[in-house]
Amino acid sequence: YVLQPPESNPDAKEIIPGPLEIINALPCQITGTTNYLTPALLSTMSESIVERASSVLDSGVGQFAAETRITRLPGYIVIRLNRFHWSRIEQSRQKIARRVTFPNVLDLYSVCSESLQEAITTYKRVLKREQDKQLLAEIDDGRKKKKKKNDTTKKEEEKEEEEEKKEEEEEKEEEEEAPATEKAEAENAEEAENAEEAEKEEAEKDIFPAELPQSIRELFEVQFGSICNNLSGQYRIHGIVTHQGRSASSGHYIGWARSDTDVKVKINGKEKMISKFYEFDDEDVQGADETDLADLYGGSGDQHIAYFLIYKHYIGL
């Protein structure tokens, strides 16, 4: 907490550490200026507290700028969008249908404590170095395979030329030697074909990225202890609970869950990997993809609007 005294002494301030709390979901307040999730989270976790306390200040009112920050990141993050408020006119809880855009990949670096930000920054630096090493190794491996394939192709071409010359010479040989010659040529051709197919299969093998080195996790256990379960600070949307209706006492809830596999689609002529989702509307289950999530941002109480967002840890960069 940052303590700000009255205007009579504007230069004085005092840092007061607040208590650690364990929460099950991050609240996100929605106001008349809220448009995006991340700034709304940052605003919700920063508030002003006014308190009269003569023990804190010599006199007057103590004004606290309270900032809540995350000190440990879990494997999953649940965000509750506060879409219901008490209406004095209606004397009931009414829904806030304002459109709030949420990302498919959420970066929580800005709402983490300084020590956790240091851990995330170090992790990303180490991961980037490991990924660069892996990329260079893949490029070098690909060049070696290409060179090997070119050398093999050149040898095969020379071999074919020799075989053609040999065929011309064998055609001039006596007729009684023809059966034996044809048999040898067939065997040579079969061997050359088998060798070419083997080289082609070797060159076309997929190069899968190596798993994240254990040394990275060991580095953080030594340097920061078990500071978090998610070292990147990034999360990918994994599930959503939506609400349709204009009040808290009525309406319909639907669950959305992300599939474990992505699909390849063409968008504007370019191929792109997108996430596949399933929409659970009671006993009715339908397929959807991440491009459909924009319909859940809000804008009207008559449509389904995201109420709970469930994010899963993501390696990211």
Disulfide bonds with the S-S distance in Angstrom:
none
